[in-house]
Amino acid sequence: MNEATFTDRIRAFQLTPTQILVIGFASVITVGTILLSLPFAAAGGRVIAPLDALFTATSAICVTGLIVKDTPVDFSLFGQTVILVLIQIGGLGYMTFSTIMAIVMGKRIGLRERLVIQETFSTFTLEGLVRFTIGIIQFTVIAELIGAAILTFRFVQDHPPIEAAYLGLFHSVSAFNNAGFSLFSDSLISYRGDWTVNAVILVLIVLGGLGFLVFHDILRRVKKEGLRLSLHTKVVLITSLILILLGSATFFLFERQNPTSLAPLPLREQVLASVFQSVAARTGGFNTVEIGALTTPTLYMIVLLMFIGASPGGTGGGIKTSTFAVMAIGLWSTMRAKEDVTIFYRRLSPLVVAKAFFLASLAMILITGVTLVLLYSDHLTLQKTLFEVASATGTVGFSTGDGGTRSLAALFSDFGKSLLILCMVLGRIGPLVIGVTALSHVQRSRYRYPEGKLMIG
């Protein structure tokens, strides 16, 4: 009996692209959990419990950054390397690596595989997807290597050369993939005023979070292959810039007088820390100030930024900047009693607007529901619980902390940790993939019911 290939078996079961993505992520999480559970994955004399290994593997593959074990202290070099590989796979999507392996082995990329890639990177068409995927790998390698080289040059001033190179590579990969994992127990607080480290990490977070489709579009414009930037690129760039500026200004305003965060710092460090936290809050995960020491208004503002997240097709999570933009434009159009939702002289499909509100509603229901259950089961404060759940769902990694070097999640019960694992998985794969699939094919009825009247408001 001939052995069926993986692709043949998938076709035999008639799995949809969404199902393939879910199974793929689950498989990688399982392998990662097994590897992190091995005795030599833990630092000498330490033990990684199976649930903690599962939590860490999920946090890495979902590029979240929440930790129940101190990464540089509790994991060995092997364990840290496993985490690094999981971050890279999770950031780009396992299907990207499968595609590259298939190309190297001379295999043909079929329609089903192309559909999976399309769903992974939120592209509009199947045309040129293989070239697009290869371009993503090239862009990723170049960006991460440049970032690693600059960080190594900086870290070598504080660490031996080999260790500095390892630190540079780890933090470059973690930043580009918006993972937030750090080999410093205080994240990047020790480098709060270092412009080199801050600039490199910020640029990498933005490059990974904007979405590969945006850079592909910009590259086409630079090469003069396109007359103008697409509507998607314009919306993503403008929305991202507004969120960064608004988040930075709000953080600075709320924290400038806070004696436990910005107040003791000189003005230049206050500004730098405000910009850094604003960018990192939308799924970057690194922090240069103690998150648990921030004021309540600042924490709530960060929850909103974590909820919005990065952009489609990037390495970050959240409901996405374009989704938020469509909702804002839709609300503005409704306020002005306009029948069509328009932007840049283009009309948006009612289905696109409906999907945006549907996705945001699902995310809100998930965050609210899990927070409510955790408040009952683990008896922590509303503020800290909501912040942790929003961070997990948005795959950010910010946390008010456990009083030490770990995330607040370390204080949760096994049941609480399991719920956060679920939030990270749903946040990474996306409510859009899980819930909106049913809306991907519009069913046009041959008849319509009479219009009814319903009072609202």
BANU-745676 format. One record per residue: x, y, z of N, C-alpha, C in turn; residue in three letters. Coordinates in steps of 0.001 Angstrom, whole numbers, plus 500000, padded with zeros to 6 digits. Layout:
% BANU-745676
XYZXYZXYZALA;...
% end
This chain:
% BANU-745676
500851498803500000500000500000500000500887501248500000MET;500664502129499052501470503332498958501129504283500101ASN;502172504923500633501954505888501701501419507190501103GLU;500318507641501678499733508896501194500513510077501756ALA;500691511081500959501366512283501425500426513060502326THR;501013514030503043500208514857503934499115515590503165PHE;499499516105502001498534516843501173497423515932500689THR;497774514709500278496758513767499809495757513443500911ASP;496267513281502124495362512972503227494436514143503531ARG;494992515339503434494149516523503656493025516563502630ILE;493390516305501369492381516326500312491345515230500511ARG;491809514067501024490883512957501238489831513333502276ALA;490269514076503310489328514501504344488561515759503950PHE;488945516383502808488274517583502325488271518685503384GLN;489443518918503977489565519976504972489555521339504292LEU;488933522295504942488919523660504430490236524336504808THR;490594525436504124491804526169504504491817526573505975PRO;490675526986506506490596527371507911490907526186508817THR;490362525015508500490623523822509303492098523419509249GLN;492714523584508085494132523260507949494967524172508839ILE;494627525464508863495345526406509709495217526028511185LEU;494008525708511618493770525351513018494547524093513384VAL;494476523074512540495184521819512800496699522058512807ILE;497167522911511885498592523204511819499100523870513080GLY;498391524899513552498799525570514783498734524617515978PHE;497686523812516044497557522863517147498706521852517145ALA;499114521418515965500201520450515851501523521040516321SER;501799522282515890503053522927516291503059523194517794VAL;501922523600518350501826523816519799502101522519520550ILE;501560521421520044501769520120520687503242519732520682THR;503882519871519538505315519550519448506122520453520374VAL;505800521744520384506500522683521253506332522338522716GLY;505125521926523106504864521541524494505703520338524896THR;505777519357524017506575518154524303508048518515524481ILE;508564519367523590509982519748523660510281520549524928LEU;509376521457525304509606522267526499509389521472527785LEU;508753520319527676508542519454528853509740518549529116SER;510652518461528150511833517611528329512702518158529455LEU;513351517268530210514161517712531359515236518728530991PRO;515883518554529826516979519456529481516482520765528863PHE;515158520964528795514625522252528351514601523248529503ALA;514653522730530724514656523579531906516088523834532355ALA;516291525002532978517610525308533526517907524347534675ALA;519184524199535006519607523204535986518826523233537286GLY;518287522064537661517582521929538922516134522365538900GLY;515675522876537768514295523333537674513435522331536913ARG;512119522426537131511174521528536467510079522372535821VAL;509784522067534565508699522757533858507486521837533831ILE;506433522219534550505217521411534587504580521366533195ALA;503871520262532882503254520129531551502367521317531165PRO;501554521818532106500667522936531788501471524215531526LEU;502556524392532280503411525560532059504126525456530713ASP;504496524242530335505117524032529018504104524328527912ALA;502865523890528109501805524162527131501537525660527039LEU;501484526323528183501236527761528198502351528508527455PHE;503604528127527733504743528795527111504772528542525609THR;504524527299525204504519526963523780503418527726523047ALA;502235527807523675501126528541523065501439530028522977THR;502020530578524044502375531987524055503407532305522975SER;504329531359522730505363531572521708504790531437520301ALA;504040530372520043503513530147518692502443531174518354ILE;501760531700519362500756532748519138501367534137519280CYS;502697534187519366503479535426519502502831536395520488VAL;502582535890521685501933536682522721502950537280523691THR;503718536430524371504727536939525287504362536865526753GLY;503149536412527076502821536179528480503644534997528984LEU;504179535095530182505063534035530689504637533602532091ILE;504652532316532313504432531769533651505736531233534219VAL;506790531282533412508149530969533831509069532065533312LYS;510074532427534098511015533465533695511927532892532609ASP;511776533367531384512465532780530227513975532658530403THR;514712533716530809516161533579530935516616532781532145PRO;515740532602533129516125531933534372515676530478534407VAL;514449530215533993513865528878534139514117527956532947ASP;514479528513531794514709527679530612516191527637530258PHE;516631526466529825518008526282529379518168526886527985SER;519391526797527466519639527278526104518775526520525105LEU;518597525218525327517740524416524457516300524911524528PHE;515811525119525744514436525591525904514224526957525279GLY;515183527859525451515077529182524842515094529103523311GLN;515895528170522786515953527996521331514632527474520792THR;514013526547521524512690526053521126511686527201521094VAL;511719528049522108510821529204522157511066530118520964ILE;512339530337520629512687531204519500512150530652518180LEU;512292529352517981511794528718516751510276528796516689VAL;509622528583517817508163528670517858507690530088517533LEU;508417531078518026508077532473517725508156532724516224ILE;509230532242515595509404532465514165508317531767513362GLN;508005530538513728506944529802513018505593530470513242ILE;505329530866514478504046531482514783503865532833514125GLY;504959533602514026504868534924513432504551534882511954GLY;505205533988511243505009533913509794503929532918509393LEU;503589531997510274502609530978509920503305529720509433GLY;502903528594509968503568527344509616503437527031508130TYR;502369527551507495502150527250506079503221527898505215MET;503794529004505684504879529645504946506066528701504843THR;506416528087505960507548527165505962507238525904505151PHE;506006525448505217505616524282504423505748524591502933SER;505375525809502555505466526210501153506913526247500692THR;507778526855501500509194526939501147509806525546501027ILE;509463524646501956509986523273501894509503522568500627MET;508246522794500272507705522168499064508418522687497817ALA;508705523991497803509404524568496659510813523986496554ILE;511498523891497684512860523336497694512867521895497204VAL;511836521139497579511753519725497191511182519554495783MET;510848520656495117510362520592493745508908520199493617GLY;508131520320494715506722519944494653505871521122494167LYS;504741520786493564503823521801493057502929522280494192ARG;502721523596494245501828524179495249500421524223494672ILE;499542523388495202498193523258494671497265524374495130GLY;496032524315494621495034525335494926494720525390496417LEU;494581524226497039494234524203498459495331524851499308ARG;496595524549498961497699525154499695497706526675499492GLU;497406527098498266497366528534497988496250529219498776ARG;495120528538498947494023529098499731494428529270501187LEU;495205528317501710495675528425503089496616529622503237VAL;497529529780502282498454530912502313497680532219502224ILE;496677532249501352495865533458501202495200533827502513GLN;494683532837503227494001533108504483495004533513505560GLU;496213532940505515497233533265506500497638534720506425THR;497835535245505210498349536600505044497281537597504615PHE;496027537176504598494915538093504301495110538825502977SER;495512538100501951495686538709500635494359538693499886THR;494265539531498846493008539672498121492868538679496977PHE;493981538138496498493948537285495315494901536116495459THR;494669535071494668495561533906494654496733534102493702LEU;496676535144492906497708535361491897499050535698492543GLU;500109534992492130501467535286492588501712535010494053GLY;500921534110494663501057533867496089502398533220496449LEU;502899532332495600504176531676495890505302532706495880VAL;505315533579494862506328534640494823506172535572496022ARG;504932535834496384504657536677497538505220536051498811PHE;505040534733498972505541534024500145507063534047500200THR;507710533814499066509174533862499012509664535269499374ILE;508953536283498881509310537650499208509196537933500696GLY;508181537340501342507998537501502780509189536923503538ILE;509619535738503146510763535101503795512011535969503631ILE;512241536452502426513413537290502179513365538568503018GLN;512217539212503030512058540445503799512286540179505287PHE;511733539075505782511863538728507191513322538479507571THR;514009537680506778515409537351507066516271538607507070VAL;516083539458506071516887540685505983516624541590507180ILE;515343541804507500514987542688508614515520542154509935ALA;515352540855510172515797540271511433517314540262511558GLU;518030539994510466519490539978510516520059541375510737LEU;519495542375510078519948543746510292519688544162511740ILE;518481543857512226518154544173513614519073543455514585GLY;519349542176514319520232541397515192521639541966515202ALA;522130542395514037523486542946513939523626544229514755ALA;522633545115514638522695546385515380522582546136516882ILE;521664545252517278521506544943518696522755544266519262LEU;523366543394518471524604542739518914525693543773519165THR;525812544729518254526805545802518389526589546568519693PHE;525309546733520080525010547434521335525208546530522547ARG;524749545295522489524832544397523635526257543968523947PHE;527135544006522946528510543566523173529226544507524136VAL;528669545674524359529242546596525340528967546147526765GLN;527989545261526935527598544799528273527780543295528472ASP;527960542550527363528036541089527453529168540566526570HIS;529630539330526833530627538713525951530097538614524523PRO;530978538610523509530540538655522100529522537590521710PRO;529767536329522070528847535251521683527488535450522346ILE;527505535777523628526245536019524341525520537222523755GLU;526277538272523405525678539476522817525018539158521479ALA;525669538298520667525099537908519380523806537119519579ALA;523790536244520572522596535454520869521461536360521347TYR;521784537295522236520776538240522722520234539089521579LEU;521131539527520694520701540342519562519762539598518641GLY;520101538353518314519261537546517432517908537264518071LEU;517914536847519335516673536491520025515721537686520063PHE;516221538854520467515345540012520604514920540570519247HIS;515756540406518231515379540851516891514226540014516349SER;514336538691516474513271537796516018511996538026516823VAL;512140538162518134510979538364518994510277539680518671SER;511058540742518393510467542047518091509780542050516730ALA;510435541515515697509838541522514368508544540724514335PHE;508504539631515101507301538805515141506312539256516204ASN;506578540446516806505659541015517794505375540050518944ASN;506408539315519375506218538280520391506375538805521810ALA;507335539693522051507494540250523384508300539399524340GLY;508780538230523914509649537422524762511005538102524874PHE;511574538108526078512863538746526299513760537843527132SER;515056537968526913516032537229527718516550538077528872LEU;515874539211529108516126540010530304514885539902531184PHE;515080539596532453513937539373533334513056540601533485SER;513619541789533253512828543017533359512394543531531993ASP;512343542645530990512052543013529611513132543983529146SER;512797545223528783513814546178528321513893547413529230LEU;513463547254530475513494548386531408514918548887531617ILE;515884547981531625517290548377531820517799549238530667SER;517144549141529500517561549918528330516537551005528003TYR;515847551463529033514775552441528857515250553713528162ARG;516451554171528475516954555401527886517923555191526741GLY;518086553945526315519019553630525230518325553815523890ASP;518744554818523127518071555131521868518305554062520818TRP;519476553425520840519760552382519840518828551193520006THR;518749550658521231517890549499521498516434549850521251VAL;516002551001521748514607551412521564514255551568520093ASN;515133552222519338514840552474517926514756551175517133ALA;515706550270517364515713549004516628514468548183516939VAL;514144548048518214512976547265518619511699547899518064ILE;511586549221518134510395549899517623510231549687516122LEU;511308549841515377511243549667513919510847548235513573VAL;511421547260514269511100545859513998509637545548514319LEU;509138546095515434507735545874515796506816546444514722ILE;507120547656514274506289548301513250506366547538511932VAL;507578547120511529507736546379510272506935545076510294LEU;506981544373511413506242543118511502504749543316511633GLY;504347544421512278502935544625512567502131545259511455GLY;502790545968510518502042546644509454501416545673508468LEU;501996544495508310501444543532507361502263543479506092GLY;502529542272505629503381542085504459502727542623503186PHE;501403542623503161500698543131501991500985544617501791LEU;501136545350502893501434546784502821502806547015502209VAL;503808546262502670505157546449502142505267545988500690PHE;504511544959500349504481544511498958503911545616498068HIS;502875546275498557502254547360497796503199548562497674ASP;503883548891498782504840550008498759505992549707497804ILE;506468548465497824507566548079496936507151548201495471LEU;505928547797495154505423547925493787505357549392493379ARG;504973550246494323504894551683494019506285552262493786ARG;507261551822494596508637552305494427509202551872493078VAL;508873550637492688509342550115491392508497550641490225LYS;507504551473490555506600552053489552505802550992488800LYS;505530549852489508504681548822488926503207549125489172GLU;502950550054490065501582550471490343501485551984490325GLY;500351552512489915500201553963489796500049554622491157LEU;499419553945492109499183554527493426499053553418494461ARG;499144553816495721498979552861496806497526552406496869LEU;497332551162497282495980550617497373495231551262498535SER;493927551122498522493095551643499600493484551000500928LEU;493740549698500898494123548976502116495387549572502725HIS;496408549808501900497673550351502394497487551733502992THR;496714552580502325496469553933502826495787553892504194LYS;494761553059504316494012552969505575494912552455506696VAL;495701551418506421496586550841507438497635551854507896VAL;498287552526506957499347553471507310498799554653508106LEU;497698555216507654497125556380508342496604555998509724ILE;495892554869509813495354554435511102496471554120512075THR;497519553435511612498649553092512481499335554341513008SER;499540555330512138500191556571512553499350557312513585LEU;498054557384513359497164558063514306497199557377515668ILE;497142556054515675497148555301516933498461555479517680LEU;499578555495516949500885555674517597500984557053518236ILE;500604558083517497500695559445518008499717559670519164LEU;498490559202518994497476559386520035497844558601521293LEU;498329557373521112498729556556522252499914557156522993GLY;500893557681522252502075558290522867501696559521523681SER;500859560383523087500448561612523769499641561301525027ALA;498744560318524923497913559955526078498750559352527189THR;499676558466526830500548557843527830501372558911528547PHE;501934559841527774502755560914528359501909561776529295PHE;500704562104528870499817562954529668499430562285530982LEU;499063561004530909498595560290532100499724559928533062PHE;500933559718532559502012559179533397503102560190533773GLU;503068561371533208504164562311533443504325562658534924ARG;503236562686535660503297563025537082503295561786537982GLN;503330560594537380503304559356538164504704559063538718ASN;504893559097540038506230558902540621506774557486540438PRO;505909556537540056506367555155539874506622554796538415THR;506461555777537516506726555476536105507572556568535449SER;506954557642534941507688558643534164508248559804534974LEU;507628560126536089508005561334536835509503561421537162ALA;510162560347537594511587560454537952512516560570536744PRO;512027560394535526512871560358534334513039561741533727LEU;514162561971533062514311563224532310513328563260531151PRO;513074564472530617512045564653529599512278563771528379LEU;513520563653527906513795562865526709513439561390526917ARG;513678560876528125513322559479528411511822559328528591GLU;511172560359529104509710560309529225509057560187527853GLN;509534560984526914508997560948525554509292559607524898VAL;510529559139525032510918557866524422510101556712524991LEU;509931556694526306509154555621526944507692555674526524ALA;507150556883526345505751557027525942505537556482524534SER;506439556826523622506335556318522245506508554804522226VAL;507482554317522994507750552873522997506533552095523480PHE;505931552533524595504774551819525130503579551897524187GLN;503423553022523494502314553167522555502435552173521409SER;503639552029520868503864551086519766503752549652520256VAL;504405549361521384504440547984521891503079547513522383ALA;502216548443522767500893548061523283500031547402522228ALA;500292547692520951499499547070519888500217545813519395ARG;500456544896520331500943543520520154502454543365520204THR;503236544433520462504692544282520555505133543516521782GLY;504574543883522956504795543107524164505977543504525021GLY;507004544161524458508126544614525270507708545842526077PHE;508343546050527219508047547247527996509330547833528577ASN;509362549176528653510510549867529221510151550573530530THR;508902550454530950508481550901532273507687549760532909VAL;507562549788534216506838548726534918505339548885534666GLU;504742547904533977503324548005533611502437548044534849ILE;502783547269535865501969547225537077501975548521537864GLY;502905549434537547502997550702538263502246551828537574ALA;501615551541536430500911552569535673499573552918536322LEU;499074554102536025497791554529536576496637553807535887THR;495488553834536521494320553147535972493902553683534599THR;493865555007534386493516555498533039494478555006531961PRO;495778554933532296496763554454531319496537552987531003THR;496264552184532015496018550760531793494798550556530912LEU;493772551370531120492566551239530295492858551644528854TYR;493665552702528673494051553119527330494833552010526624MET;495706551341527364496481550244526784495572549082526401ILE;494545548818527209493576547765526867492939548061525515VAL;492590549316525278491990549692523994492970549477522842LEU;494245549833523048495247549636522009495483548149521756LEU;495503547356522822495687545909522664494508545298521924MET;493322545820522168492126545324521498492204545569519992PHE;492714546744519603492835547071518174493948546252517527ILE;495132546267518107496218545423517622496937545933516388GLY;497501544994515639498325545297514467497460545332513207ALA;498075545042512065497360545108510782497235543725510151SER;496275543523509241496070542210508619497308541718507873PRO;497564540423507975498677539836507247500018540048507900GLY;500053540695509082501304540909509793501523539868510869GLY;502476540151511755502811539178512790502071539445514099THR;501273540516514148500584540865515374499163540339515438GLY;498493540667516555497130540190516770496149541343516851GLY;495098541176517669494065542186517795493026542078516688GLY;492036542978516730491002542951515692491516543555514385ILE;492683544206514438493405544798513299493013546268513079LYS;493998547025512630493812548458512413492756548745511349THR;492741547944510290491772548174509215490348547917509697SER;490172546924510574488856546651511141488378547839511967THR;489276548363512782488947549530513604488604550729512726PHE;489362550911511644489118552030510735487754551916510067ALA;487408550712509621486105550502508983484977550791509966VAL;485141550366511212484117550640512222483965552135512464MET;485106552827512588485056554274512835484403555011511668ALA;484781554625510456484199555267509269482711554938509159ILE;482340553691509498480939553294509470480100554084510457GLY;480640554283511662479920555076512666479777556531512220LEU;480823557089511625480777558467511141479742558624510021TRP;479685557632509138478701557676508054477289557589508594SER;477089556749509627475767556623510239475345557923510906THR;476309558562511591476004559835512245475592560896511232MET;476150560811510035475831561786508998474673561322508114ARG;474055560196508506472895559651507783473222559359506323ALA;474435558894506065474838558539504713474524557073504442LYS;473999556796503293473629555419502950474864554561502705GLU;475907555129502077477122554388501764478249554784502708ASP;479100553793503018480315554041503797481445554262502800VAL;482017555451502797483034555783501792484316556280502449THR;485430556029501765486730556514502204487634556650500986ILE;488342557752500892489214558039499749488468557843498413PHE;487253558328498383486433558267497169486162556825496716TYR;486115555929497680485776554534497391484666554105498346ARG;483717553340497832482598552850498632482922551465499168ARG;482716551275500463482967549981501078481716549115501007LEU;481931547836500759480812546902500696480133546793502063SER;478790546735502100478091546547503379478548545284504105PRO;478944544255503337479415543019503956480725543242504687LEU;481621544066504119482891544376504779482638545097506102VAL;481714546061506085481377546798507303480773545859508338VAL;479884544961507891479251544012508807480286543072509421ALA;481250542622508609482298541733509114483157542432510165LYS;483429543715509944484248544465510896483566544527512264ALA;482290544877512278481553544955513544481364543567514154PHE;481186542553513288481017541188513778482293540704514464PHE;483450540965513836484736540539514397485007541228515727LEU;484772542541515777484991543279517013484049542795518118ALA;482826542478517745481852541986518730482281540649519294SER;482774539758518422483250538461518901484405538625519881LEU;485351539500519541486497539730520417486053540302521757ALA;485097541229521715484605541840522948483875540822523820MET;483087539967523166482369538922523910483356537949524549ILE;484404537592523801485414536669524335486117537273525544LEU;486576538518525425487288539167526528486386539324527748ILE;485157539784527513484216539992528624483854538680529302THR;483562537657528494483162536368529044484270535707529847GLY;485479535671529317486597535036530022486935535815531290VAL;486891537151531200487156537965532392486157537657533491THR;484895537545533129483847537249534108484086535895534774LEU;484431534892533969484669533552534524485888533556535440VAL;486962534243535035488189534282535841487986535047537145LEU;487155536080537113486855536807538350486188535891539365LEU;485358534988538866484668534038539750485596532915540216TYR;486447532424539304487263531251539620488567531586540343SER;489193532717539993490523533009540545490561534196541503ASP;489474534933541601489304535957542643490387537032542623HIS;490846537436541448491758538564541335490963539825541025LEU;491596540968541053490874542214540841490414542341539394THR;489356543112539188488799543312537849489835543938536925LEU;490515544973537399491470545687536555492574544769536044GLN;493182544002536932494287543123536545493808541963535673LYS;492656541416536015492128540283535244491764540710533827THR;491045541813533700490661542321532380491902542624531543LEU;492906543237532147494135543587531431494834542329530910PHE;494899541285531740495580540051531336494830539336530216GLU;493515539305530310492702538651529282492793539412527958VAL;492737540743528028492865541547526810494239541362526181ALA;495261541251527010496620541030526508496743539678525831SER;496129538656526417496177537310525826495393537261524522ALA;494204537841524506493364537824523307493979538648522185THR;494603539767522529495261540595521528496663540117521184GLY;497094539011521799498442538434521634499510539511521808THR;499408540264522909500329541365523179501468540937524100VAL;501116540474525304502146540069526257502347541053527384GLY;501701542228527341501756543151528466501056542508529669PHE;501588542779530866500982542231532069501308543120533257SER;500385543184534203500645543934535423501577543171536349THR;501862541906536027502880541147536732502394540419537974GLY;503211539465538397502883538666539586503607539173540820ASP;504215540335540726505004540862541830506478540531541694GLY;506791539692540695508174539327540430508520539594538984GLY;509036538556538307509467538722536915508516538073535913THR;507457537429536421506549536722535518505268537523535304ARG;504463537045534364503167537679534104502184537332535216SER;501114538085535293500071537801536284499509536404536089LEU;499571535903534867499048534562534560499669533490535441ALA;500882533729535949501547532753536803500784532533538111ALA;499970533506538509499194533384539745497845532711539512LEU;497480532491538264496190531888537966496202530394538293PHE;495028529862538545494871528418538726495090527710537398SER;495150526391537442495295525630536200494132525916535250ASP;492953526067535823491785526391535005491946527775534376PHE;492434528731535167492639530082534652493681530124533555GLY;494771529392533737495806529331532699495251528711531417LYS;494404527707531577493819527046530404492934528010529615SER;492190528851530338491356529843529658492211530858528900LEU;493344531259529486494232532193528803494867531545527572LEU;495166530257527663495679529534526496494664529587525365ILE;493395529367525711492319529441524714492237530839524111LEU;492369531866524953492322533248524459493457533524523485CYS;494656533024523800495803533264522922495608532588521568MET;495097531371521577494877530645520331493815531345519485VAL;492701531701520121491633532391519390492100533762518914LEU;492907534430519736493399535737519352494360535676518185GLY;495148534606518096496121534489517006495462534012515715ARG;494690532945515805494022532443514603492948533430514160ILE;492335534059515148491426535155514828489974534750514808GLY;489139535559515472487692535357515371487225535407513921PRO;487960536136513074487569536213511664487655534852511002LEU;488746534103511311488916532778510721487912531795511311VAL;487655531914512618486800530941513300485318531224513095ILE;484946532510513206483534532828513173483006533403511884GLY;483847534109511124483375534792509931483419533897508706VAL;484006532698508837484049531772507712482646531514507170THR;481678531493508075480294531244507653479754532367506776ALA;480429533540506857479963534673506065480750534858504785LEU;481715533955504525482608534145503384481883533973502055SER;480798533243502055480023533065500830478623533633501058HIS;478331534689500378477034535349500558475939534523499896VAL;474934534207500657473800533465500127472717534455499695GLN;472522534553498426471529535487497906470192534766497743ARG;469214535234498483467898534610498453467126535077497217SER;466245534230496731465420534570495581464189535376495979ARG;464018535547497263462870536325497719463285537138498950TYR;462518538175499250462777539008500414461478539199501180ARG;461569539168502519460392539394503367460016540876503340TYR;458775541157503650458369542576503738459166543275504840PRO;459449544535504627460234545297505594459418545548506854GLU;460049545280507996459382545521509278459904546778509934GLY;459187547293510905459581548506511618459928548157513052LYS;461087548646513498461559548356514858462203549600515423LEU;461753550019516595462302551203517222463617550845517931MET;464649551648517709465936551442518398466380552771519004ILE;467251552688520003467759553901520615466810554493521635GLY;
% end
